[in-house]
Amino acid sequence: MATDIDNREKEMPIVTVQQGPRTIELKRELVKQITDAFVNALAVPPESVQVWIHETPTDSWGVAGKLTADK
């Protein structure tokens, strides 16, 4: 009979981040910290955590009625 821990290890968390453009260094750190959080919270191996980053140019989203590129 599988335990809860055995079942959690088989799960593959997929995290999607939507954000504006960032440097590769910031994205590396973001992926590391998100992975660490899932490892700690769900007791899954780091190899099972996938982080997908979707970057949107500042001329493709708006806040408070204005494009972020215009701020």
C-alpha positions as CSV (number, residue, x, y, z in Angstrom):
1,M,0.0,0.0,0.0
2,A,1.4,3.4,-1.0
3,T,1.9,6.0,1.6
4,D,1.0,9.7,1.2
5,I,4.8,10.4,0.9
6,D,5.1,7.9,-1.9
7,N,2.2,9.5,-3.8
8,R,3.6,13.0,-3.3
9,E,6.9,11.9,-4.8
10,K,5.1,10.8,-8.0
11,E,3.5,14.2,-8.4
12,M,5.0,16.7,-10.9
13,P,4.3,20.3,-9.9
14,I,4.1,22.7,-12.8
15,V,4.3,26.4,-12.0
16,T,3.5,29.0,-14.5
17,V,4.8,32.5,-14.0
18,Q,3.5,35.4,-16.1
19,Q,5.7,38.5,-15.9
20,G,7.3,41.3,-17.8
21,P,10.8,40.9,-19.2
22,R,13.6,40.2,-16.7
23,T,17.3,39.4,-16.9
24,I,18.4,35.8,-17.1
25,E,20.0,36.2,-13.7
26,L,16.7,37.1,-12.1
27,K,14.9,34.3,-13.9
28,R,17.5,31.8,-12.6
29,E,17.0,33.0,-9.0
30,L,13.2,32.9,-9.4
31,V,13.3,29.3,-10.7
32,K,15.6,28.2,-7.9
33,Q,13.4,29.8,-5.2
34,I,10.1,28.5,-6.6
35,T,11.7,25.0,-6.9
36,D,13.0,25.2,-3.3
37,A,9.5,26.3,-2.1
38,F,7.8,23.3,-3.7
39,V,10.5,20.9,-2.4
40,N,10.0,22.2,1.1
41,A,6.2,22.5,1.0
42,L,5.3,19.2,-0.8
43,A,8.4,17.1,-0.1
44,V,8.9,16.4,-3.7
45,P,12.3,16.0,-5.4
46,P,13.6,19.1,-7.2
47,E,13.8,17.1,-10.4
48,S,10.0,16.9,-10.4
49,V,9.3,20.6,-10.3
50,Q,8.8,22.4,-13.6
51,V,8.7,26.2,-13.8
52,W,7.5,27.8,-17.0
53,I,8.1,31.5,-17.4
54,H,5.9,33.5,-19.9
55,E,7.2,37.0,-20.4
56,T,5.0,39.6,-21.9
57,P,6.5,42.8,-23.4
58,T,5.6,46.0,-21.7
59,D,3.7,47.1,-24.8
60,S,1.4,44.1,-24.5
61,W,-0.2,44.6,-21.1
62,G,-1.7,47.5,-19.2
63,V,-2.4,48.7,-15.6
64,A,-5.0,51.3,-14.6
65,G,-5.9,52.0,-18.2
66,K,-2.4,52.5,-19.5
67,L,0.2,50.3,-21.2
68,T,3.0,49.6,-18.9
69,A,5.4,50.7,-21.7
70,D,3.9,54.2,-21.3
71,K,4.7,54.6,-17.6
